[in-house]
Amino acid sequence: MEHGHGHGRAMTAEEVRAMFEAPAWDERYGGAELVWSGNPNPQLVAEVDELTPGTALDVGAGEGADAVWLARRGWTVTAVDFSKVALERVAEHAAEQGVEVATEQADVRTWAPPEQTYALVNSQFMHQPPEVFTGLVARLAAAVAPGGHLVVVGHHPKDLESPSIGRPPVPEMLFTAEEVAAQLDPAEWEIVAADARPRQIIGVDGEPVTGHDAVLHARRR
Ligand SMILES: C[S@@+](CC[C@H](N)C(=O)[O-])C[C@H]1O[C@@H](n2cnc3c(N)ncnc32)[C@H](O)[C@@H]1O
């Protein structure tokens, strides 16, 4: 189960900014044996379980639980992250599970994947400032092949209403599924899901608490 981010005091703007840069992620992934559970994100499983495997791009792949889960189900996966340590973890976990996952180190603020290429583009908990996020969603959507799927999941802004959930104090970096859906041309995209889904997590007090995931799943026509 996911744990909230507890800091015990208000973070300075500089600390918040540093949290979103590659060295902070390298340190985070390099320190603990596993930062996350190693299980795939539940919203990925819910949205993708029934799909026929093809090529997949996992953007902001972290330690690779989603990428490895996809590869085990027969997807041909490329995991993208700007943290070198994260990508080393992806490769280790893939090898442990006897599957191959290609890795690509890239900063998604500027990187553009090839257009209309992937049967699935998955991005889970990739939080960026709005001016970056809008361009990122456009590039991720552009990378989806005709008939392919776009899955974008994040912490829902309503999580900030419950301090015990312990989300970082960056309201501008949280998004709703509807905001992502609004970027997609209805002539080109069918919205499969645009939800705020409840999920039990362990909050900063160590107690279970209900958070919400913003879940956007769209299919290119
Ligand atoms: C909250 S983690 C989510 C990891 C994984 N998707 C999961 O759900 O467990 C966010 C990931 O995005 C990566 N990331 C953050 N900003 C990035 C950027 N500008 N370019 C590439 N990767 C980035 C971080 O290194 C981290 O692995």
The ligand as an SDF file (V2000), in Angstrom:
LIG
                    3D

 27 29  0  0  0  0  0  0  0  0999 V2000
    5.4930    9.4200   -8.2480 C   0  0  0  0  0  0  0  0  0  0  0  0
    6.6560    8.5530   -9.2350 S   0  0  0  0  0  0  0  0  0  0  0  0
    5.6110    7.3900  -10.0570 C   0  0  0  0  0  0  0  0  0  0  0  0
    6.3260    6.1580  -10.5290 C   0  0  0  0  0  0  0  0  0  0  0  0
    5.4470    5.0820  -11.1400 C   0  0  0  0  0  0  0  0  0  0  0  0
    4.7360    5.5590  -12.3130 N   0  0  0  0  0  0  0  0  0  0  0  0
    4.4660    4.5730  -10.1130 C   0  0  0  0  0  0  0  0  0  0  0  0
    3.2750    4.8850  -10.2340 O   0  0  0  0  0  0  0  0  0  0  0  0
    4.8880    3.9170   -9.1610 O   0  0  0  0  0  0  0  0  0  0  0  0
    7.0310    9.7300  -10.5300 C   0  0  0  0  0  0  0  0  0  0  0  0
    8.1170    9.2700  -11.4550 C   0  0  0  0  0  0  0  0  0  0  0  0
    8.2590   10.2280  -12.4970 O   0  0  0  0  0  0  0  0  0  0  0  0
    9.6310   10.4750  -12.7040 C   0  0  0  0  0  0  0  0  0  0  0  0
    9.7210   11.8530  -13.2010 N   0  0  0  0  0  0  0  0  0  0  0  0
    9.3830   12.9830  -12.5410 C   0  0  0  0  0  0  0  0  0  0  0  0
    9.6160   14.0590  -13.3060 N   0  0  0  0  0  0  0  0  0  0  0  0
   10.1120   13.5800  -14.4920 C   0  0  0  0  0  0  0  0  0  0  0  0
   10.5570   14.2050  -15.6860 C   0  0  0  0  0  0  0  0  0  0  0  0
   10.5390   15.5450  -15.8140 N   0  0  0  0  0  0  0  0  0  0  0  0
   10.9920   13.4230  -16.7000 N   0  0  0  0  0  0  0  0  0  0  0  0
   11.0200   12.0650  -16.5640 C   0  0  0  0  0  0  0  0  0  0  0  0
   10.6320   11.4260  -15.4530 N   0  0  0  0  0  0  0  0  0  0  0  0
   10.1830   12.1770  -14.4210 C   0  0  0  0  0  0  0  0  0  0  0  0
   10.2990   10.2840  -11.3500 C   0  0  0  0  0  0  0  0  0  0  0  0
   11.6740    9.9320  -11.4830 O   0  0  0  0  0  0  0  0  0  0  0  0
    9.4670    9.1350  -10.7860 C   0  0  0  0  0  0  0  0  0  0  0  0
   10.0240    7.8850  -11.1030 O   0  0  0  0  0  0  0  0  0  0  0  0
  1  2  1  0
  2  3  1  0
  2 10  1  0
  3  4  1  0
  4  5  1  0
  5  6  1  0
  5  7  1  0
  7  8  2  0
  7  9  1  0
 10 11  1  0
 11 12  1  0
 11 26  1  0
 12 13  1  0
 13 14  1  0
 13 24  1  0
 14 15  1  0
 14 23  1  0
 15 16  2  0
 16 17  1  0
 17 18  1  0
 17 23  2  0
 18 19  1  0
 18 20  2  0
 20 21  1  0
 21 22  2  0
 22 23  1  0
 24 25  1  0
 24 26  1  0
 26 27  1  0
M  CHG  2   2   1   9  -1
M  END
$$$$
